[in-house]
Structure formats: structure tokens, C-alpha cells
Amino acid sequence: MSRFTARFYPEAWVRNNAVEVDAEGPQEWDCTVFASTAENTEYLEDMRTWFSEHDGWVLDADDVFKNDPAAPQWVREWRWPFTIKVREEKESIA
């Protein structure tokens, strides 16, 4: 079984460039339930195909995980630019 973690990077526009800014709360959350739906599992596989993983993180190019009910409220309400990455952690069976 796998666990999934999402990480939110809040950004603001500075001279027409999205620049990371200070977070208003927790930036990571357990998104296992949201990621485990058939639709989102397929989406993550597609993202792995299109984007290389960096340190195990996959870019959420369509910002799907911002709408995860488990995401912190401030993340779901963020109205500025942002980036979300998702990491899968495979649990080993002992």
C-alpha cells in the first residue's frame, strides 16, 4: 500500500514572475485518500510520464490537489499563483 503527501508552494506575482512567498500555515498534508481515487491515480501516472520526478516529488500540473478536502483551509482558499507537488511513499511489508 502507498501513502501520498502533497506539498503546497504559495506564490505571488513579482514583475510578471511567480515567486514563492511565506506560507500562511502548514504546507504539507496526507493526501492518500484523494490520491487513491481511480481518477487521481491515473492522473498521477500521467504526470510522472510528462514531468520528471525531483527527489520523489511529482508536479501537479493541473492543480488538482488544491481541491483535496484534506488540504489545509488556507491552501484551498489561496487565490494567487502556486505550485503543488505530490510524493508517493510505498510502505514496506515486514
N, C-alpha and C positions, 0 to 999 in steps of 0.2 A: 504494500500500500504506500502511496505517496502523500506527502503533505506539501502544501503550497503556501508561499509567503509573497505578498505584494509589497512593494516599496514605492511611495509617492514622493516625487520631487517637485515642490511648488516653484513656480517661476513667475517673473514679471517682465514686461516689455521694457527694454532699455535700448534706445537708439535703434529700434526695429529688430532687436535680437532678444530672444527669450533667455533670461538669466536666472539661475537658481537663487531663491531667496530663503529666508528663515522660515521654518515650519511653524505652524500655529498649534501643533500638537503632535501626537505620535505619527510617525511616517510609515511604519510597517504594521501589517496585520495578517492574521492567518486567514487566507482566502481559499482554504481547501474545499469547503462546501461549494462555493461559487465556481471554482476551477474544475470541479469534478463533474459538473453537468456535461452531458454529451456534446452540446454545442460549444462550450468553452474549452473542453479538452481538445476538440478538433481545431478550434481557433489557435490554441497554444502551439499545437503541432505545426500549423501553417506558419506561425510567427517564427518558430525555430528554423523553418525552411528559408524564410526570407531574410532573417536577421541572425547574425552570428551571436552566440551567447558570450557574455563577458562575465567571467567569474561565476558562471552558472545562472546568470540573470538573463531573461528574455524580454525584449521590448514589447510593451503592449501598444502597438502602433495605432490601434483604433480606440484606445482609451476605454475599453470595455470594463476594466476592473474598477474604475471610478464609481460605478453604479453598484458595486458589491454591497449588499446590506450590512456586511460585517466591517466595511471600511469605516474609519472614524468619521464622525459627522462633519468635521471641518473639511475633510477631503471631499466628501460628496457635495459640499456646498461651494467648493473652490471655483471661482469664476475667471481666473486668469490662466495663462498657459501653464502646462505641467507635463511631466513625463512619469510614466508608470512602468516599472519592471516587475517581472514575476519570476520566482525561483521555485523549482521543484526539488524536494528533498525526499529521496527514496529511503524508506525505513527498512532496515535490515531485519530479517527474521532470525532470532537467536536459537 
